[in-house]
Amino acid sequence: MLFSEEMGTPAKPFRMALTALIIKEKLGTSDLKTVEQIKENPYLQYFIGLSSYSNEASLDP
């Protein structure tokens, strides 16, 4: 279950956080570069659990 949206920023799903960390470690990039890579690559977006491609960043560095 995700945290309450009434207090602070809503939490991201566990799968999204874990797979973003896996991508970051495999590529050896910074948080900012990892978010940019995910934003530009539909395969990485699918890997983190998004159902369709988006040009918008789905994560914050």
N, CA, C and O atoms as a printed pandas DataFrame, in Angstrom:
     atom_number atom_name residue_name chain_id  residue_number  x_coord  y_coord  z_coord
0              1         N          MET        A               1    0.841   -1.189    0.000
1              2        CA          MET        A               1    0.000    0.000    0.000
2              3         C          MET        A               1    0.878    1.242    0.000
3              4         O          MET        A               1    1.909    1.275    0.671
4              5         N          LEU        A               2    0.479    2.254   -0.742
5              6        CA          LEU        A               2    1.228    3.496   -0.808
6              7         C          LEU        A               2    0.836    4.401    0.346
7              8         O          LEU        A               2   -0.234    4.246    0.936
8              9         N          PHE        A               3    1.700    5.340    0.659
9             10        CA          PHE        A               3    1.445    6.269    1.753
10            11         C          PHE        A               3    0.319    7.237    1.397
11            12         O          PHE        A               3   -0.072    7.342    0.234
12            13         N          SER        A               4   -0.189    7.925    2.379
13            14        CA          SER        A               4   -1.272    8.879    2.196
14            15         C          SER        A               4   -0.839   10.029    1.297
15            16         O          SER        A               4    0.269   10.548    1.436
16            17         N          GLU        A               5   -1.711   10.427    0.377
17            18        CA          GLU        A               5   -1.415   11.549   -0.504
18            19         C          GLU        A               5   -1.623   12.889    0.200
19            20         O          GLU        A               5   -1.244   13.935   -0.326
20            21         N          GLU        A               6   -2.219   12.857    1.377
21            22        CA          GLU        A               6   -2.485   14.093    2.112
22            23         C          GLU        A               6   -1.233   14.637    2.792
23            24         O          GLU        A               6   -1.158   15.828    3.096
24            25         N          MET        A               7   -0.260   13.778    3.029
25            26        CA          MET        A               7    0.966   14.195    3.721
26            27         C          MET        A               7    2.173   13.945    2.832
27            28         O          MET        A               7    2.552   12.794    2.615
28            29         N          GLY        A               8    2.780   15.000    2.317
29            30        CA          GLY        A               8    3.986   14.872    1.520
30            31         C          GLY        A               8    3.721   14.344    0.121
31            32         O          GLY        A               8    2.581   14.267   -0.336
32            33         N          THR        A               9    4.804   13.987   -0.540
33            34        CA          THR        A               9    4.742   13.467   -1.894
34            35         C          THR        A               9    4.289   12.014   -1.876
35            36         O          THR        A               9    4.771   11.238   -1.052
36            37         N          PRO        A              10    3.371   11.623   -2.764
37            38        CA          PRO        A              10    2.956   10.223   -2.812
38            39         C          PRO        A              10    4.128    9.308   -3.154
39            40         O          PRO        A              10    4.991    9.680   -3.950
40            41         N          ALA        A              11    4.167    8.143   -2.573
41            42        CA          ALA        A              11    5.241    7.191   -2.809
42            43         C          ALA        A              11    5.093    6.550   -4.187
43            44         O          ALA        A              11    3.987    6.405   -4.707
44            45         N          LYS        A              12    6.223    6.173   -4.760
45            46        CA          LYS        A              12    6.222    5.425   -6.017
46            47         C          LYS        A              12    6.082    3.941   -5.690
47            48         O          LYS        A              12    6.448    3.516   -4.594
48            49         N          PRO        A              13    5.564    3.154   -6.614
49            50        CA          PRO        A              13    5.467    1.708   -6.380
50            51         C          PRO        A              13    6.849    1.092   -6.151
51            52         O          PRO        A              13    7.848    1.575   -6.683
52            53         N          PHE        A              14    6.896    0.034   -5.364
53            54        CA          PHE        A              14    8.155   -0.635   -5.039
54            55         C          PHE        A              14    8.882   -1.102   -6.289
55            56         O          PHE        A              14   10.099   -0.955   -6.394
56            57         N          ARG        A              15    8.134   -1.670   -7.247
57            58        CA          ARG        A              15    8.758   -2.160   -8.480
58            59         C          ARG        A              15    9.500   -1.039   -9.193
59            60         O          ARG        A              15   10.612   -1.241   -9.680
60            61         N          MET        A              16    8.891    0.143   -9.257
61            62        CA          MET        A              16    9.506    1.276   -9.939
62            63         C          MET        A              16   10.810    1.689   -9.249
63            64         O          MET        A              16   11.811    1.950   -9.916
64            65         N          ALA        A              17   10.794    1.745   -7.936
65            66        CA          ALA        A              17   11.987    2.148   -7.190
66            67         C          ALA        A              17   13.103    1.112   -7.327
67            68         O          ALA        A              17   14.262    1.467   -7.542
68            69         N          LEU        A              18   12.753   -0.164   -7.202
69            70        CA          LEU        A              18   13.759   -1.219   -7.277
70            71         C          LEU        A              18   14.361   -1.314   -8.675
71            72         O          LEU        A              18   15.580   -1.405   -8.812
72            73         N          THR        A              19   13.538   -1.295   -9.700
73            74        CA          THR        A              19   14.077   -1.425  -11.053
74            75         C          THR        A              19   14.871   -0.192  -11.467
75            76         O          THR        A              19   15.828   -0.315  -12.231
76            77         N          ALA        A              20   14.505    0.981  -10.989
77            78        CA          ALA        A              20   15.302    2.180  -11.262
78            79         C          ALA        A              20   16.678    2.045  -10.617
79            80         O          ALA        A              20   17.680    2.454  -11.203
80            81         N          LEU        A              21   16.733    1.479   -9.422
81            82        CA          LEU        A              21   18.017    1.255   -8.747
82            83         C          LEU        A              21   18.849    0.227   -9.517
83            84         O          LEU        A              21   20.062    0.388   -9.649
84            85         N          ILE        A              22   18.211   -0.816  -10.021
85            86        CA          ILE        A              22   18.922   -1.820  -10.822
86            87         C          ILE        A              22   19.503   -1.178  -12.084
87            88         O          ILE        A              22   20.657   -1.428  -12.432
88            89         N          ILE        A              23   18.714   -0.360  -12.764
89            90        CA          ILE        A              23   19.187    0.343  -13.964
90            91         C          ILE        A              23   20.373    1.232  -13.614
91            92         O          ILE        A              23   21.380    1.234  -14.321
92            93         N          LYS        A              24   20.257    1.976  -12.540
93            94        CA          LYS        A              24   21.323    2.889  -12.108
94            95         C          LYS        A              24   22.622    2.132  -11.859
95            96         O          LYS        A              24   23.687    2.569  -12.295
96            97         N          GLU        A              25   22.544    1.006  -11.166
97            98        CA          GLU        A              25   23.744    0.228  -10.851
98            99         C          GLU        A              25   24.326   -0.432  -12.097
99           100         O          GLU        A              25   25.545   -0.460  -12.263
100          101         N          LYS        A              26   23.478   -0.962  -12.973
101          102        CA          LYS        A              26   23.967   -1.619  -14.194
102          103         C          LYS        A              26   24.648   -0.637  -15.137
103          104         O          LYS        A              26   25.674   -0.957  -15.737
104          105         N          LEU        A              27   24.074    0.568  -15.268
105          106        CA          LEU        A              27   24.652    1.570  -16.159
106          107         C          LEU        A              27   25.787    2.336  -15.503
107          108         O          LEU        A              27   26.611    2.935  -16.194
108          109         N          GLY        A              28   25.840    2.324  -14.169
109          110        CA          GLY        A              28   26.884    3.061  -13.451
110          111         C          GLY        A              28   26.731    4.564  -13.605
111          112         O          GLY        A              28   27.721    5.285  -13.726
112          113         N          THR        A              29   25.488    5.036  -13.600
113          114        CA          THR        A              29   25.226    6.461  -13.809
114          115         C          THR        A              29   24.734    7.124  -12.523
115          116         O          THR        A              29   24.422    6.458  -11.535
116          117         N          SER        A              30   24.678    8.445  -12.567
117          118        CA          SER        A              30   24.151    9.217  -11.440
118          119         C          SER        A              30   22.626    9.124  -11.442
119          120         O          SER        A              30   22.028    8.613  -12.389
120          121         N          ASP        A              31   22.012    9.621  -10.381
121          122        CA          ASP        A              31   20.550    9.630  -10.302
122          123         C          ASP        A              31   19.946   10.422  -11.467
123          124         O          ASP        A              31   18.981    9.981  -12.091
124          125         N          LEU        A              32   20.518   11.583  -11.750
125          126        CA          LEU        A              32   20.006   12.445  -12.816
126          127         C          LEU        A              32   20.114   11.758  -14.181
127          128         O          LEU        A              32   19.161   11.776  -14.960
128          129         N          LYS        A              33   21.253   11.162  -14.470
129          130        CA          LYS        A              33   21.440   10.469  -15.748
130          131         C          LYS        A              33   20.524    9.250  -15.866
131          132         O          LYS        A              33   20.036    8.940  -16.952
132          133         N          THR        A              34   20.293    8.562  -14.747
133          134        CA          THR        A              34   19.399    7.410  -14.757
134          135         C          THR        A              34   17.986    7.839  -15.125
135          136         O          THR        A              34   17.340    7.196  -15.952
136          137         N          VAL        A              35   17.502    8.916  -14.520
137          138        CA          VAL        A              35   16.159    9.427  -14.828
138          139         C          VAL        A              35   16.086    9.845  -16.294
139          140         O          VAL        A              35   15.071    9.602  -16.948
140          141         N          GLU        A              36   17.140   10.469  -16.825
141          142        CA          GLU        A              36   17.164   10.859  -18.238
142          143         C          GLU        A              36   17.125    9.626  -19.149
143          144         O          GLU        A              36   16.414    9.620  -20.155
144          145         N          GLN        A              37   17.886    8.587  -18.799
145          146        CA          GLN        A              37   17.899    7.362  -19.593
146          147         C          GLN        A              37   16.508    6.719  -19.630
147          148         O          GLN        A              37   16.039    6.288  -20.683
148          149         N          ILE        A              38   15.860    6.665  -18.466
149          150        CA          ILE        A              38   14.525    6.078  -18.388
150          151         C          ILE        A              38   13.534    6.907  -19.203
151          152         O          ILE        A              38   12.667    6.355  -19.879
152          153         N          LYS        A              39   13.662    8.234  -19.137
153          154        CA          LYS        A              39   12.763    9.124  -19.868
154          155         C          LYS        A              39   12.878    8.929  -21.381
155          156         O          LYS        A              39   11.882    9.055  -22.094
156          157         N          GLU        A              40   14.082    8.623  -21.880
157          158        CA          GLU        A              40   14.329    8.527  -23.316
158          159         C          GLU        A              40   14.150    7.117  -23.882
159          160         O          GLU        A              40   14.094    6.957  -25.101
160          161         N          ASN        A              41   14.060    6.097  -23.034
161          162        CA          ASN        A              41   14.082    4.726  -23.519
162          163         C          ASN        A              41   12.780    3.991  -23.186
163          164         O          ASN        A              41   12.504    3.742  -22.013
164          165         N          PRO        A              42   11.981    3.643  -24.185
165          166        CA          PRO        A              42   10.711    2.954  -23.908
166          167         C          PRO        A              42   10.911    1.581  -23.266
167          168         O          PRO        A              42   10.053    1.134  -22.504
168          169         N          TYR        A              43   12.017    0.908  -23.555
169          170        CA          TYR        A              43   12.281   -0.396  -22.951
170          171         C          TYR        A              43   12.507   -0.265  -21.451
171          172         O          TYR        A              43   12.032   -1.091  -20.672
172          173         N          LEU        A              44   13.227    0.769  -21.053
173          174        CA          LEU        A              44   13.447    0.996  -19.623
174          175         C          LEU        A              44   12.157    1.405  -18.931
175          176         O          LEU        A              44   11.924    1.029  -17.782
176          177         N          GLN        A              45   11.320    2.170  -19.616
177          178        CA          GLN        A              45   10.034    2.553  -19.033
178          179         C          GLN        A              45    9.160    1.327  -18.802
179          180         O          GLN        A              45    8.489    1.224  -17.775
180          181         N          TYR        A              46    9.168    0.410  -19.743
181          182        CA          TYR        A              46    8.411   -0.832  -19.575
182          183         C          TYR        A              46    8.997   -1.647  -18.417
183          184         O          TYR        A              46    8.257   -2.226  -17.622
184          185         N          PHE        A              47   10.328   -1.687  -18.329
185          186        CA          PHE        A              47   11.003   -2.440  -17.274
186          187         C          PHE        A              47   10.635   -1.932  -15.875
187          188         O          PHE        A              47   10.497   -2.727  -14.946
188          189         N          ILE        A              48   10.475   -0.617  -15.722
189          190        CA          ILE        A              48   10.132   -0.091  -14.397
190          191         C          ILE        A              48    8.641   -0.193  -14.087
191          192         O          ILE        A              48    8.217    0.125  -12.976
192          193         N          GLY        A              49    7.836   -0.640  -15.070
193          194        CA          GLY        A              49    6.429   -0.897  -14.795
194          195         C          GLY        A              49    5.435    0.052  -15.424
195          196         O          GLY        A              49    4.244   -0.020  -15.120
196          197         N          LEU        A              50    5.888    0.940  -16.291
197          198        CA          LEU        A              50    4.947    1.842  -16.960
198          199         C          LEU        A              50    4.260    1.092  -18.098
199          200         O          LEU        A              50    4.878    0.254  -18.756
200          201         N          SER        A              51    2.995    1.390  -18.327
201          202        CA          SER        A              51    2.235    0.661  -19.351
202          203         C          SER        A              51    2.352    1.272  -20.740
203          204         O          SER        A              51    2.037    0.611  -21.729
204          205         N          SER        A              52    2.802    2.523  -20.833
205          206        CA          SER        A              52    2.962    3.153  -22.137
206          207         C          SER        A              52    4.107    4.163  -22.092
207          208         O          SER        A              52    4.493    4.635  -21.022
208          209         N          TYR        A              53    4.641    4.485  -23.268
209          210        CA          TYR        A              53    5.758    5.421  -23.376
210          211         C          TYR        A              53    5.309    6.844  -23.068
211          212         O          TYR        A              53    4.213    7.262  -23.443
212          213         N          SER        A              54    6.171    7.572  -22.383
213          214        CA          SER        A              54    5.896    8.970  -22.057
214          215         C          SER        A              54    7.187    9.773  -22.170
215          216         O          SER        A              54    8.254    9.295  -21.785
216          217         N          ASN        A              55    7.090   11.006  -22.702
217          218        CA          ASN        A              55    8.259   11.891  -22.779
218          219         C          ASN        A              55    8.535   12.584  -21.454
219          220         O          ASN        A              55    9.569   13.231  -21.292
220          221         N          GLU        A              56    7.620   12.452  -20.513
221          222        CA          GLU        A              56    7.763   13.087  -19.196
222          223         C          GLU        A              56    8.559   12.182  -18.264
223          224         O          GLU        A              56    8.477   10.958  -18.357
224          225         N          ALA        A              57    9.318   12.783  -17.379
225          226        CA          ALA        A              57   10.070   12.010  -16.383
226          227         C          ALA        A              57    9.101   11.431  -15.372
227          228         O          ALA        A              57    8.294   12.160  -14.794
228          229         N          SER        A              58    9.174   10.131  -15.156
229          230        CA          SER        A              58    8.276    9.472  -14.209
230          231         C          SER        A              58    8.852    9.431  -12.797
231          232         O          SER        A              58    8.159    9.088  -11.840
232          233         N          LEU        A              59   10.130    9.786  -12.684
233          234        CA          LEU        A              59   10.818    9.799  -11.389
234          235         C          LEU        A              59   11.533   11.125  -11.204
235          236         O          LEU        A              59   11.830   11.816  -12.179
236          237         N          ASP        A              60   11.810   11.478   -9.965
237          238        CA          ASP        A              60   12.629   12.642   -9.646
238          239         C          ASP        A              60   13.996   12.146   -9.220
239          240         O          ASP        A              60   14.099   11.173   -8.473
240          241         N          PRO        A              61   15.058   12.811   -9.691
241          242        CA          PRO        A              61   16.401   12.366   -9.278
242          243         C          PRO        A              61   16.592   12.611   -7.804
243          244         O          PRO        A              61   17.653   12.307   -7.259
